[in-house]
Amino acid sequence: MTLQRLETVLLGLAALLLLALMAVTGIDVVGRYLLNAPLSGAFEMTELLLGALVFMALPLVSHHGAHVEVDLVATLLPRGVNRALGVFAALVSAAMLCWFAWTLLTLMQTQAADGARSVSLGVPLAPFAGLGAAACLLAALFGVLRGLRND
């Protein structure tokens, strides 16, 4: 699978998650204020969908270099130093994202072994930790590739 195709899949999944999040919120608001019957489990669905959306978008943000950056002295440094700092920042970010992925994989194993589920809807939580771990690994890969390309 090429990076372009992977990006398209991630964009599509993020769009579906956002659409689901909007639908849950809209149905809950209409039910709560017009019908006096809020959507059962809406708060929990919103939490799970928002978490999944954030993790789905993380690799896309890394791929496009859209993270927030502060470059106070970048314009004062020579081009070679800026390039080296960019590669260094990409490697440090990738290391941190890999640590996050490891932590999330450990959490996923614990949740799967314990059978952890959400409180009101009983949704298994381990797949969400697995999604987060995979997203962190993809974001690390995209960040390193971008840092080495120095876009």
N, C-alpha and C positions, 0 to 999 in steps of 0.2 A: 504494500500500500504506500503510495507516494505521500509526501508531506501535504501536498495540495488536497488530495482526497481525504486524508486524515483531518485536515483543517475543516473541510466541508462537512464531514460527519460530526465533528465537535460543534460546529456552528449550528447544525441542524438539531442536535440533541439539546444544546443550550436554548435554542429558540422554543423547542417543545416544552422544556422545563419552565421557561418564562411564561409561555402560554398557559400551562397548567397552573402556575402560581397565580396568574391574573384571573383565571377562571374560578379557582377556589376562593380567592378574595372577593371577587364580584358576586358569586353565589352566596357567600356568607353575609356580605353587606345587604344584599337584596332580601335574603331570608330573615336577617336580624331586624332590619328597620321597616320593611314593607309587610312582611308576613308574620312577624314576631316568632320566627322559627329559625334560629341560626343553624348553620351547617355543623353537624356533629363532627368533632375532631378537626375542625378547620385550622385551629391554632397549631396543632401538631403537624398537619399536612403542610402548612406554610413553613414551619421550621425545617422539615425534611426536604421539601422542594427547594427552599432557599439555600440550604447547605449543599445540596447536589448541584444547583446552578453555579454557586461560587466555585466549586471544584471543577465543574465542566468548563468554566471560562478561564481558569488559571493557566492551562497550557496555551490557550489562544492569546492571552495577554503576554505571556513569555515569548511566544512565536513572533508577535508584532512589536516587541520591545515597548509595550504600553504601560509598564510599571512607572510609578512616580519616581523621578530621579531629581536629585539636587546636585547641580554642578557649579559650585561656587568658584572654583579656581580652574575649571577645565579650559576656559578661553586663554588663561595665562600660561598654560603648560605646552610644551612642544607636542607635536602630533604623535610621535613615538611613545611618549610617556602616557598620553591619553589612551592610546591603543593598549598599552600594557595594563593600565588601570582598568580598562573595559574588560579585558580578558580575566584579570584578577577578580573583579566584581562578579563576572559570570561564573567563575569557578567557586567562589564563596557562596553565591546564591544557590548554585547547584548542590553544593555540599549540604547546605541547610535544608533544601527541599528533599534531598535524599534522607536526611535525618527525620524530617517530618513523615516521609513515606514509611520508613522503618517503624516509627512510633505508631502510625496508623495501621500498619500490617500487624503489629503486636496487639493493638487494640482490637482489630478485626478477629484475630485468633481467639482472644479472650471472650469477646462477645459471642462468637460462634459456639465456643465450648460451653458458655453459660446459658446460651439461648436467649440473650438479651433482646428485649422487644420494647417498642415505644409504649408509653403508659396507657393512653386511651384507645388507640387503634390496634395495638399489638403488631406493628410492623417490625420485622427483624432489622436490627441496627447494623449487623456485621457487613452487609453489602455496601452501606454508605461509607463505612471506614475503608473498605476495599476500593471504592470509587475514588475516595480522597487520596489513597496511597498511589493508585495508578495515575491520577491527575498530577500529583507532585512529581512523580518520576518523569512523566511526559514534559512537564514544565521545566524540570532540570535539564532534560535533553535539549529542548528547544532553546533554553537560555544559553547553554554552552555553545550550541551551533550558531546562535546569533552573535554571541560574544567573539567567537573565532572569526566569523564573517565580518564583524565590526560594522554593521549597517548603521 
